[in-house]
């Protein structure tokens, strides 16, 4: 087992750090306060080829894997960007890249993958208000027509509608069966903007760098070649999106958490009260050391899950759930301790620290909640009865 990064991976990591840290706290504070997409940052990321890391070289990418992408987004997030640094990668390299790369037809790969490598953004319309995490119980229906399919329904908490060029939609092409709940669901892809796809944006606690919406699908016409994978068998294709999504967001959380520990340590060294830096006190040292230890442990889980995915190992699902859970908690705890270390200054918007706490809090409920992740581990790793 080799833990060292290859020279190529180390160079990619250094470059990602340099690019991300060229965008300072003031830039990201403006993004947060105005709730706009960080276009200048994304353009820089695209310019350096990071969006094509896991895209096949035949379509303009680097032909690497999820592990390399995870290393990249962790470094991008180890900066004032935090979750914004790597979370955007779900919108394109994940929702588009892994979906089309794994399950697309040759024509779909030729159409979509070059754009993903060049920075095209995607949205994924999977969840609904009444079904939540139980995606097999969706009510959005795709009805077959002479020209293809017509999709009608509503989706909830769908991000990047305002900036995405394409959207993946999960819909039923056959009624739900109690015996085979996941059969009859199909993955479709179509272009944005589309007059029959409208989004109503929400105001949120954090993650203001991406729009999040209620989405209305009003008889969206999709040709037959808009199906990704096999009609009625979209569940397997979906997991080739959901596992990378969880792993990439977990890697992003690790990067954000490491950045926050770094900022707290710097403050602890510089802030002097009663004649010496506050970092000389164990009451400050121990919580920061604990935060770093938890982040380092979670980081190994994230990298292992990406490594398993690249090898097609069936254990990836369990590993991804564990990595997502561990990273979410380790990073959020690091953000909380950073606020505690800075004291009143950490609670102020100007510090940028509280912004990271707001962004990281989402990871405990999305893209899958703590409870769903633990239930999956309990069933598939511990062998306990299915609880949901």
Wavefront OBJ file of the C-alpha trace (Angstrom):
o trace
v 0.000 0.000 0.000
v 1.473 3.328 -1.121
v 0.486 6.499 0.678
v 2.791 8.967 -1.073
v 1.458 11.102 -3.905
v 3.058 10.604 -7.291
v 5.180 13.507 -8.590
v 2.343 14.348 -10.989
v -0.236 14.364 -8.205
v 1.988 16.513 -6.013
v 2.485 19.020 -8.820
v -1.267 19.137 -9.442
v -1.859 19.693 -5.730
v 0.665 22.549 -5.565
v -0.791 24.208 -8.654
v -4.328 23.906 -7.295
v -3.266 25.495 -4.009
v -1.602 28.356 -5.837
v -4.596 29.012 -8.085
v -7.136 28.824 -5.261
v -5.171 31.020 -2.867
v -4.878 33.733 -5.511
v -8.556 34.445 -4.747
v -8.612 36.050 -1.328
v -11.178 36.257 1.452
v -12.487 39.582 0.108
v -13.347 37.926 -3.217
v -15.281 35.098 -1.558
v -16.967 37.436 0.924
v -18.325 39.380 -2.048
v -19.553 36.163 -3.667
v -21.242 35.230 -0.404
v -22.879 38.599 0.228
v -24.150 38.963 -3.357
v -25.080 35.284 -3.854
v -23.467 35.085 -7.288
v -21.544 32.393 -9.112
v -17.727 32.790 -8.745
v -17.083 33.127 -12.476
v -13.530 34.504 -12.279
v -12.498 31.640 -9.983
v -14.143 29.031 -12.210
v -12.468 30.465 -15.303
v -9.075 30.132 -13.588
v -9.840 26.537 -12.609
v -10.835 25.724 -16.191
v -7.744 27.458 -17.593
v -5.489 25.157 -15.571
v -7.272 22.013 -16.763
v -8.726 20.910 -13.430
v -12.229 20.343 -14.815
v -10.844 17.760 -17.244
v -8.822 15.748 -14.726
v -11.147 12.717 -14.840
v -12.304 13.130 -18.462
v -10.930 10.665 -21.013
v -7.997 12.068 -22.984
v -9.829 11.296 -26.225
v -12.317 14.038 -25.291
v -9.884 16.697 -24.163
v -9.301 15.627 -20.571
v -6.324 14.260 -18.640
v -7.668 10.708 -18.501
v -7.079 10.345 -14.775
v -9.477 9.096 -12.105
v -11.620 10.094 -9.151
v -8.634 9.833 -6.800
v -6.764 12.492 -8.759
v -9.865 14.677 -8.859
v -10.281 14.310 -5.085
v -6.671 15.396 -4.534
v -7.292 18.384 -6.787
v -10.512 19.592 -5.117
v -9.094 19.135 -1.620
v -6.266 21.492 -2.539
v -8.604 23.996 -4.213
v -10.722 24.051 -1.053
v -7.721 24.510 1.236
v -8.060 28.235 0.656
v -10.439 31.139 1.328
v -12.837 29.397 -1.097
v -13.584 26.562 1.299
v -16.557 24.531 0.102
v -16.921 26.830 -2.904
v -13.492 25.762 -4.113
v -14.351 22.137 -4.800
v -18.107 21.920 -4.381
v -18.601 23.425 -7.838
v -16.999 20.301 -9.320
v -20.207 18.416 -8.648
v -21.743 20.684 -11.303
v -19.961 19.318 -14.360
v -17.115 16.876 -13.686
v -19.431 14.759 -11.483
v -23.038 15.180 -12.671
v -21.897 15.244 -16.284
v -18.456 13.688 -16.416
v -18.956 10.469 -14.465
v -22.512 9.973 -15.697
v -21.650 10.302 -19.384
v -18.187 8.787 -19.044
v -19.580 5.613 -17.462
v -22.962 5.253 -19.153
v -23.089 7.554 -22.175
v -23.284 6.321 -25.744
v -20.358 7.134 -28.066
v -22.456 9.969 -29.490
v -23.222 11.338 -26.005
v -19.557 11.153 -25.027
v -18.582 13.033 -28.166
v -21.223 15.663 -27.525
v -20.805 16.280 -23.796
v -17.348 15.265 -22.543
v -15.295 17.887 -24.424
v -17.540 20.567 -22.935
v -17.103 19.176 -19.419
v -13.325 19.254 -19.817
v -13.705 22.858 -20.999
v -15.749 23.856 -17.939
v -19.398 23.321 -18.878
v -21.604 23.312 -15.784
v -24.393 20.808 -15.142
v -27.345 20.457 -12.791
v -28.817 17.228 -11.450
v -32.589 17.072 -10.894
v -33.040 13.992 -8.717
v -34.755 14.808 -5.393
v -38.398 15.773 -4.835
v -40.288 17.414 -1.991
v -42.287 14.387 -0.887
v -39.767 11.617 -1.521
v -36.614 13.277 -0.136
v -33.800 10.738 0.092
v -36.147 7.980 -1.094
v -35.430 8.675 -4.755
v -37.150 5.479 -5.902
v -40.459 7.064 -4.819
v -40.245 10.026 -7.195
v -43.418 11.196 -8.909
v -41.888 12.929 -11.944
v -43.115 11.033 -15.007
v -41.605 10.635 -18.471
v -44.258 9.678 -21.020
v -43.169 8.167 -24.319
v -44.098 10.106 -27.461
v -43.497 9.616 -31.180
v -40.409 11.818 -30.941
v -39.040 10.589 -27.598
v -40.319 11.474 -24.120
v -42.256 14.222 -22.377
v -41.306 14.870 -18.748
v -43.599 16.467 -16.203
v -43.053 16.956 -12.487
v -41.338 18.985 -9.774
v -37.895 18.675 -8.229
v -36.660 20.176 -4.983
v -33.310 21.581 -3.789
v -31.730 21.536 -7.245
v -28.577 23.624 -7.617
v -26.874 25.505 -10.444
v -29.957 25.940 -12.633
v -28.951 29.553 -13.303
v -25.498 28.675 -14.667
v -25.773 25.084 -15.957
v -25.574 24.283 -19.661
v -27.066 20.798 -19.255
v -29.257 19.011 -16.740
v -29.634 15.344 -15.779
v -33.219 14.455 -14.829
v -34.432 11.378 -12.975
v -37.990 10.366 -13.954
v -40.264 7.350 -13.952
v -40.974 5.630 -17.250
v -42.961 2.872 -15.502
v -45.032 2.763 -12.282
v -43.304 1.956 -9.010
v -43.468 -1.697 -8.010
v -43.454 -2.756 -4.357
v -41.302 -5.751 -5.287
v -38.801 -3.893 -7.483
v -38.856 -0.311 -6.257
v -35.907 0.917 -8.324
v -37.124 -0.494 -11.636
v -38.845 1.807 -14.079
v -36.709 4.867 -13.336
v -34.726 6.456 -16.135
v -31.989 9.079 -16.390
v -32.405 11.757 -19.049
v -30.189 14.613 -20.138
v -31.168 17.824 -21.881
v -29.888 21.355 -22.417
v -30.371 24.530 -20.415
v -31.806 27.092 -20.543
v -35.132 25.553 -21.498
v -38.424 27.493 -21.387
v -40.162 24.410 -19.989
v -37.701 24.091 -17.106
v -38.005 26.846 -14.528
v -36.336 27.303 -11.181
v -37.533 29.214 -8.123
v -34.429 29.999 -6.021
v -34.336 29.667 -2.248
v -32.573 31.885 0.263
v -30.152 29.745 2.278
v -28.002 29.733 5.384
v -24.848 29.268 3.322
v -23.363 27.991 0.054
v -24.305 31.264 -1.599
v -21.877 30.526 -4.445
v -24.516 28.241 -5.954
v -28.199 28.804 -6.574
v -30.576 26.194 -5.135
v -34.106 25.908 -6.446
v -37.482 24.324 -6.640
v -37.572 23.186 -10.279
v -40.702 22.806 -12.380
v -40.684 20.480 -15.403
v -43.575 21.512 -17.629
v -43.873 18.923 -20.413
v -40.155 18.941 -21.231
v -39.599 17.322 -24.606
v -36.555 15.039 -24.782
v -35.596 12.937 -27.819
v -35.025 9.208 -27.453
v -31.267 9.715 -27.548
v -31.596 11.826 -24.406
v -31.686 8.690 -22.259
v -28.435 7.922 -20.439
v -27.967 4.185 -19.982
v -30.906 1.808 -20.285
v -34.533 2.935 -20.159
v -36.090 1.859 -16.866
v -32.724 0.866 -15.410
v -31.373 4.214 -14.301
v -30.578 3.220 -10.725
v -27.104 1.839 -11.440
v -26.184 4.857 -13.523
v -27.353 7.128 -10.710
v -24.932 5.530 -8.251
v -22.056 6.252 -10.601
v -22.995 9.879 -9.965
v -23.924 9.770 -6.266
v -20.777 8.001 -5.026
v -18.407 10.457 -6.775
v -20.604 13.326 -5.551
v -20.213 12.182 -1.955
v -16.481 11.611 -2.315
v -15.787 14.951 -4.012
v -17.801 16.903 -1.452
v -16.040 15.010 1.337
v -12.649 15.916 -0.160
v -13.821 19.514 -0.426
v -14.816 19.519 3.242
v -11.384 18.200 4.227
v -9.675 20.998 2.316
v -11.915 23.613 3.938
v -11.316 22.135 7.381
v -7.535 22.173 6.940
v -7.680 25.816 5.857
v -9.670 26.723 8.955
v -7.235 24.973 11.280
v -4.391 26.838 9.576
v -6.132 30.181 10.156
v -6.869 29.353 13.782
v -3.275 28.270 14.428
v -1.934 31.485 12.883
v -4.242 33.527 15.111
v -3.219 31.509 18.177
v 0.437 32.266 17.466
v -0.122 35.988 16.897
v -2.791 36.831 19.471
v -1.124 37.740 22.759
v -3.111 38.075 25.975
v -1.581 38.315 29.451
v 1.874 38.646 27.968
v 2.130 35.572 25.752
v 0.403 34.070 22.672
v -2.835 32.262 23.408
v -1.434 29.280 21.494
v 0.833 28.501 24.447
v -2.216 27.378 26.443
v -3.334 23.750 26.221
v -6.955 24.900 26.271
v -6.270 26.309 22.795
v -3.747 23.695 21.636
v -5.678 20.526 22.376
v -8.918 21.338 20.491
v -6.921 22.428 17.422
v -4.758 19.317 17.558
v -7.912 17.217 17.895
v -9.464 18.945 14.872
v -6.345 18.250 12.802
v -6.237 14.597 13.898
v -9.880 14.066 12.932
v -9.372 15.754 9.562
v -6.304 13.628 8.819
v -8.186 10.429 9.647
v -11.187 11.448 7.532
v -8.861 12.386 4.677
v -7.572 8.820 4.489
v -11.153 7.544 4.293
v -11.891 9.951 1.439
v -8.833 8.943 -0.569
v -9.504 5.243 -0.014
v -13.099 5.569 -1.218
v -11.917 7.331 -4.389
v -9.272 4.646 -4.907
v -11.943 1.941 -4.596
v -14.188 3.734 -7.087
v -11.421 3.926 -9.680
v -10.957 0.166 -9.384
v -14.635 -0.646 -9.695
v -14.583 -2.188 -6.227
v -18.036 -2.957 -4.816
v -16.900 -1.731 -1.393
v -16.865 1.842 -2.688
v -20.466 2.529 -1.620
v -19.759 1.747 2.040
v -16.446 3.592 1.925
v -18.042 6.660 0.318
v -20.756 6.791 2.974
v -18.173 6.534 5.754
v -15.914 9.126 4.145
v -18.762 11.564 3.621
v -19.908 11.192 7.243
v -16.405 11.469 8.715
v -15.378 14.442 6.587
v -18.599 16.347 7.250
v -18.195 16.067 11.002
v -14.432 16.660 11.103
v -14.641 19.785 8.946
v -17.627 21.277 10.757
v -15.901 20.692 14.106
v -12.789 22.417 12.729
v -14.894 25.412 11.673
v -16.485 25.622 15.105
v -13.107 25.437 16.831
v -11.709 28.105 14.517
v -14.535 30.421 15.596
v -13.824 29.547 19.234
v -10.118 30.245 18.828
v -10.684 33.649 17.243
v -13.366 34.441 19.804
v -15.544 37.432 18.972
v -13.530 38.103 15.833
v -14.421 34.664 14.487
v -18.111 35.430 14.863
v -17.806 38.548 12.734
v -18.509 38.358 8.997
v -15.263 40.170 8.192
v -13.169 37.244 9.458
v -14.530 34.903 6.805
v -14.527 32.106 9.376
v -18.258 32.136 10.079
v -18.912 31.830 6.312
v -17.116 28.488 6.283
v -19.182 27.223 9.221
v -22.373 28.132 7.336
v -21.177 26.413 4.169
v -19.959 23.287 5.972
v -23.179 22.807 7.948
v -24.882 21.677 4.737
v -22.687 18.570 4.565
v -24.516 16.919 7.438
v -27.757 16.897 5.436
v -26.591 16.872 1.809
v -25.918 15.246 -0.548
v -27.079 12.570 1.876
v -27.991 13.061 5.521
v -26.010 11.685 8.457
v -28.870 9.342 9.211
v -29.019 7.893 5.699
v -25.257 7.420 5.579
v -25.230 5.623 8.940
v -28.227 3.499 7.962
v -26.413 2.417 4.797
v -23.284 1.486 6.760
v -25.353 -0.373 9.360
v -27.082 -2.453 6.701
v -24.334 -3.063 4.151
v -21.249 -3.157 6.382
v -22.558 -4.366 9.745
v -25.239 -6.670 8.344
v -28.055 -5.156 10.397
v -31.665 -5.184 9.112
v -32.635 -2.513 6.590
v -34.053 0.437 8.534
v -35.456 2.582 5.698
l 1 2 3 4 5 6 7 8 9 10 11 12 13 14 15 16 17 18 19 20 21 22 23 24 25 26 27 28 29 30 31 32 33 34 35 36 37 38 39 40 41 42 43 44 45 46 47 48 49 50 51 52 53 54 55 56 57 58 59 60 61 62 63 64 65 66 67 68 69 70 71 72 73 74 75 76 77 78 79 80 81 82 83 84 85 86 87 88 89 90 91 92 93 94 95 96 97 98 99 100 101 102 103 104 105 106 107 108 109 110 111 112 113 114 115 116 117 118 119 120 121 122 123 124 125 126 127 128 129 130 131 132 133 134 135 136 137 138 139 140 141 142 143 144 145 146 147 148 149 150 151 152 153 154 155 156 157 158 159 160 161 162 163 164 165 166 167 168 169 170 171 172 173 174 175 176 177 178 179 180 181 182 183 184 185 186 187 188 189 190 191 192 193 194 195 196 197 198 199 200 201 202 203 204 205 206 207 208 209 210 211 212 213 214 215 216 217 218 219 220 221 222 223 224 225 226 227 228 229 230 231 232 233 234 235 236 237 238 239 240 241 242 243 244 245 246 247 248 249 250 251 252 253 254 255 256 257 258 259 260 261 262 263 264 265 266 267 268 269 270 271 272 273 274 275 276 277 278 279 280 281 282 283 284 285 286 287 288 289 290 291 292 293 294 295 296 297 298 299 300 301 302 303 304 305 306 307 308 309 310 311 312 313 314 315 316 317 318 319 320 321 322 323 324 325 326 327 328 329 330 331 332 333 334 335 336 337 338 339 340 341 342 343 344 345 346 347 348 349 350 351 352 353 354 355 356 357 358 359 360 361 362 363 364 365 366 367 368 369 370 371 372 373 374 375 376 377 378 379 380 381 382 383 384 385 386 387 388
